[in-house]
Amino acid sequence: MREKIRHWFNGHKKLSTHCILIIIAFLVGFALPSPFFRNGLQTIIGDNSEELVDTTNMALADGLYSGSVIKNSKVRSGYGRYETKSGSIYEGNWKDDRLVYGTRTTPSSVYKGHFDSDLNNDGFGIVNYSEEYIRGKRKQGLSDSEITTTYIGNWKKNVKQGLGRSVKKDGSMEF
């Protein structure tokens, strides 16, 4: 039996060495301080090491913002939620007062993806249209094969651009 164990170990020496190195690397990761944290839980966002504070219902020109801002300013940075007077809700990651990536919810759709500085769909994103939107399209006389329920792809200033896939109400797809 000892001979079998010794033979198995000799055949798997490289595997054992790799496992030991992985375990050591894992333990070292816990021992060293992370460059992403400072003073415990304060997260550094990108290059911006400004101190962030939380705010609720901060009044802006056309709505209210709740979330992180740079201390002593109204510059949105970090995670936040912005609700416009028209009822659109933007929620996600802000940097330099711009929503970089997040979700926009309106009565007609929910969009998840990248935004430009004017809060337009810009870059890759996914939009799911609401039942209210679909009912409106049916009232216009469109059939289920003509009504898009989901679009996955690229955008430029709220217009579908480049590669993308539309999923229709009847389950068919358009590329």
C-alpha positions, 0 to 999 in steps of 0.5 A: 500500500505504501508503495502505491501511495509513493508511486501516486505522489511521485506521479502527481508532484507537479500537481501538488506543487501547483496546488500549494502555490495557489494556496499560498497566493490565496493566503498572501492576497488576504495578508496584503492591503488591497489598492482598492480600499483606503481607510477600511471601506472607502472605495476609490473610484478610478483615478478619482480619490476625492472623498465621496458623501451620500446625499438624498433628494438633491435638487437638480434642474429637472429632477432629484438625485440620491446617491454619492457626490464628491464632498462639498459639491453637486458632482455625482460620482459613484452609485446613484439614482436620478429621477426626472420630473417626466418620470424617467429613472436613471440608476447606476454608476456616475463619474464626473457628473455623468452616468457611465453605466446603468439602467433607465426606466420609463413607462415604455421600456427598461434600458441597461447599458452605457450612456452619453453625457446627455443620458442617451443610449450610447455604446452597448445596451439592452432594451426591454419594451413594456407591455404598454409599449407593445399594446400601443404598437398593436393599436397602430396595426402592427403584428407580433412579428413586427413588434420588437420586445427586446433589442440587444446591441449597439447604440448612438444617441438613442438610435440603434447602430451597428451590430444588434439583435431584435427579438420580436413578440412572436419569438422571431429574431432580426439581426 
